[in-house]
Amino acid sequence: MPVRLIDLPRITDPRGNLSVVEQYRNVPFKIERTFLMYDVPGGVSRGGHAYKRSQEFIIALSGSFDIVTDDGENKQTFHLNRSYYGLYVPNGIWRHMENFSTNSLALVLSSTHFDESDYLYDYDEFKKWLNQQPAGVLDTILTIDAPDGQLMAGSFSSSNLEQTSFFDLPRIQFREGNITPIENNKTVPFDIQRVFYIYDIPGGESRGAHAHKTCHQLIIAVSGSFDVLLDDGIHQKTVTLNRPYQGLYVPPGIWSQEIGFSSGGVCLVLTSHLFDESDYIRNYEDYLNQLVDLKGKSSVETLKKHSGKTEKPVEQSLDKFPRAQQPLLYGEVFEQNTGIPFYNLKQLTDQHSAEIHQAVSRVIDSGWFLLGKEVKRFEAHYAKYIGTDHCIGVANGLDALKLILRAYKELGQLCDGDEIIVPANTYIATILAITENNLTPVLVEPDMQTLQIDDSLIECAITPKTKAILIVHLYGKNAYTEKIGTVCRKYTLKLIEDNAQAAGCCYLPNQRTGSLGDAAGHSFYPTKNLGALGDGGAVTTDDPELAKTVRAIANYGSSQKYIFPYQGVNSRLDEIHAAVLDVKLSYLDEENKKRLEIARYYCEHIHHPAIVIPGKTIRTDHVYHLFPILASHRDALQKYLADHGVQTQIHYPIPPHQQACFKCWNQQRYPITEYIHQQELSLPMSPVLRTDDLDRIITLLNTWKL
C-alpha cells in the first residue's frame, strides 16, 4: 500500500474540535507505540530513516511541517498542517521531516515497539536493503489480523482515586525538538487501541464530564494546560496537566472532566478500547446510582460522612452551580479545590510554557545575558506593535517614566520645579517619577464615569510653570481624549503616557496607547497584560534624540563604552525577560480579547443595587487590566467574597495625597479621588478565568446581603 494522506473523523464542537484514530479502522495496523515531537525550533529537519517492519501514521497536531518520502526510485513531499488528517507511511519507505513551523507538535503512531534493529539510518544502506528484498514483498502491508484483545484487569466497581496515577513519561531531548514515546504495556498499563485529541479549544472551556465502565485512559496536555477533575463518588481531586511529557492515567469507574483549557491547548487521550457508546456514563447522578448498585449503600453513608452533612449534598447543589463543577459538590472538598485567585499567574504562564522554556534555554545556551540580540529583537517588535519609531527596554515601569523626564531635563526641555499635571487617583509610581526628578506634580481629579483624568479640569490647572501632562491609562482604559491633545497643542505642553496597565489598548483602531504623545512608559511586571518573569519596562517614542538620551542614561549615562556624558543609572531589560516578552507579545491581542469578553460578561450579569460598575458601557478599545467596581460597603464585600473563596484587591486603598511620604499634601482634599479609593474593589480578571468561575463570582455578588 503506498504512502498516502488519510482523512480522519472530525467532530466539530464550539468547545473544541475532536479527531479520532482507531487501530484497524482509521489506520491499517495495531497501535503499539505513540510518540510526540514538541519544542521544535522553526525550520529544522528531523528523521532521515526508514523502517524494515514498522508502519507509521503521522499527524500535525499544531503548526505545520513537510514529510519527504522516498521509495528508492521516486520522491514525494507531503505538507501536514491540519489536525484532521495524517500521513500513512508503510515500512520500507525512507522519510524525513522538514520545514517545521516554530513549536509545531507532531503525533506519530507506530505499529511496533521501539527496536533499534528495525531502523535504517543511512540512505545507502537503505538502498542496499531495498535491493535485497524479494519482489513485491513491500507492496503488502506488514500487519496482523485484528485480535480479539484481552481487557486489562480492573472494573467499574473496584476503581478509586488511589488507582489514578500521574505518569512522568520518557523525555528524549534533542536540539531539533524533544520526543516522548509511549508504548503499550510499558509506558502505559494497557494496550492502546484508540487515540483521540481535542484541538481549537477556546480558553476557559470544559470538556468530558463522564465515566467509563471498562475503558482505561491516559490524558496528556501536549500543548497549553488544563485541569482534570477526578471523582470516585467518595473522594475528589484536581490534577493540572501542562507538560507533554506527563500523563494522567484514569482507570474505568472514575468520573473525570477536563476544565480550564488554555486557549489553543491540545488534549491527547490514549484509550484501551475502541469507541463504544454503551461504555460511557454521561450523567453524574446515573454514575452515583451505579456506584450504589455496585458498591452498596455503605458508599453513600461514607459519602455523607465525608461531606459533613446528613442530607444529600448533590441533590441540594446540582442546580446551583454550572455543570463543570458538579463532581466537586461534596462538602469541604468543594471549598478547598475551587477557590478563585485574583490572578492565576501560574496558569497563565503555563499556556506558553513550551515556548517560554525554549526562549529561556536559547538565552542560556547563547551565553549572552545583557544588551544582546533578544533585547534588540523585542524592542523592534514592541515598537512596531505600539506604533512608534523607538523602543528602549529598561528595568521597570517606574524607571521608564523617570528616564523620560530625566532625558527631557538633560535635553533642556524641563527644569527643576517645572509642573507636571497628573491624575490624583493614579498609582504612586507615576508621581514618584515626577518628584524624583525635582519636578512638581499637579493633581487633577478624575471623571467618575471613566475613572480617568477629567479633561474638563486640566486647563484650569495650567500655570506658567506647567510643562507637561502625564496621563495614566488606569485599569487598562484609554485616558487620552482629543481635548487633552488640543490643550497640549494650545499651551505647547509635552504629553507623556503612563501605559503600565494598558499594553495593547487603542485610542483609534490603528493607534495604540503608548504612541499618542511625545513619549510613554510601559511596565512588564508579571501580572500586567504583557508580563515578564520579573520586573521589566520600556520607553516608546518617535523622538530620536529622546530615545538616544534615554538609552544612554539607562546605561550609566554612557552611549559609548567608558564615555559618560550623563550621570546615569543602571536600568536595563535583560535578555531572558526580553525573550519571554517576545513570546508573549504574539498572544497579547488574543488575551486582551478574552479580557474584553470577561468584562462584558461581568457588565451583563452583575445586578446589585449597592454595586456600581463605572462606565458600564463596554469599550472595545480598552484592555481591562483590572475590572473595578464601586461599593459603599467595600470592605464588607471583600470579606464576604474572601469567605467564599474569591480573592479580590483594592486599587488603591490610600490615594497619593494622603500618603505619609507626601505630608505636604495631607491637608488637601480631592473628594472624587477619595470617594473612589474608599469604594473601589477589583474583581478577578485574567485571560484564564473560566465561565464557571465568573458565574460563581457573579452569583455571590448578586446574592450579597448588606
ABEGO torsion letter per residue (X at the ends): XBBBBBBBBBBBBAAEBBBBBBBGAABABBBABBBBBBGBBBGBBBEGBBBAABBBBBBBABEBBBBBBBAGABBBBBBBABAABBBBBBBGBBBBBBGBBBGBBBBBBBABBBBAAABBABAAAAAAAAAABBBGAAABBBBBBBBAEBBBBEBAAABBAAABBBBBBBBBBBAAEBBBBBBBGAABABBBABBBBBBGBBBGBBBEGBBBAABBBBBBBABEBBBBBBBAGABBBBBBBABAABBBBBBBGBBBBBBGBBBGBBBBBBBABBBBAAABBABAAAAAAAAAAAAEAAAAAAAAAAAGBABBAAAAAAAABBAAAAAABBEAAAAAAABBBABBAAAAAAAAAAAAAAAAAAAAAAGBABGBAAAAAAAAAAAAAAGBABBBBBABAAAAAAAAAAAAAAAGABBBGBBBBBBAABBAAAAAAAAAAGBBBBBBBBBAAAGBBBAAAAAAABBAABABBBBBBBGGBBABBAAAAAAAAAAGBBBBBBAAAABGBBABAABBBGAABABBBBBABAABABBBABBBBBBBBABAAAAAAAAAAABGGBABBGBBABBBBBBBBBAAAAAAAAAAAAAAAAAAAAAAAAAAAAAAABBBAABBBBGABBBAABAGABBBBBBABAAAAAAAAAAAGBBBBBOBABBAAABAABAAAAABBBAAAAAAAAABBBBBBBAABBAAAAAAAAAAAAABBX
